[in-house]
Amino acid sequence: MKWDAWSVVFTGLSLTSVTSVVLFILVAINPKDAAYGSKPLVYAAGLAVLALVFNRASAWAARRAERVVP
């Protein structure tokens, strides 16, 4: 059960990261202040990498949960 819970946690973090990527891309398209510069795109790229890492961690935890079942 422990690895199933980790899989759900990593999936949630991945989905949150994807949502944040969309948010920062929308801010980059229509900034409220010109001083933002390219920061929203940098944040979006970093969060896209995190989303991929969390997605892979979720898949790893799910595979581990399948092996550990008694």
FENKA-V451594 format. One record per residue. N is the residue number from 1. PSI is psi in whole degrees, -180 to 180 (* if undefined). D_CENTER is the distance of its C-alpha to the mean C-alpha in whole Angstrom. Layout:
n=(N:N)
psi=(PSI:PSI)
d_center=(D_CENTER:D_CENTER)
This chain:
n=(1:2:3:4:5:6:7:8:9:10:11:12:13:14:15:16:17:18:19:20:21:22:23:24:25:26:27:28:29:30:31:32:33:34:35:36:37:38:39:40:41:42:43:44:45:46:47:48:49:50:51:52:53:54:55:56:57:58:59:60:61:62:63:64:65:66:67:68:69:70)
psi=(-30:-44:-29:-41:-41:-37:-42:-41:-47:-35:-43:-42:-37:-45:-37:-39:-40:-43:-40:-36:-47:-43:-48:-32:-41:-37:-37:-35:-41:76:147:-28:137:-17:-11:-35:-132:9:-44:-36:-35:-44:-41:-41:-43:-41:-29:-40:-44:-39:-42:-43:-45:-36:-45:-37:-37:-44:-40:-45:-36:-42:-39:-37:-36:-34:-33:-13:123:*)
d_center=(23:21:19:18:17:14:13:13:11:8:8:8:5:3:5:5:3:5:8:8:8:11:12:13:14:17:18:19:21:22:23:25:26:27:26:22:23:20:18:16:15:15:12:10:11:9:6:6:7:5:3:6:7:6:7:10:11:11:13:15:16:17:19:20:21:23:25:26:27:31)
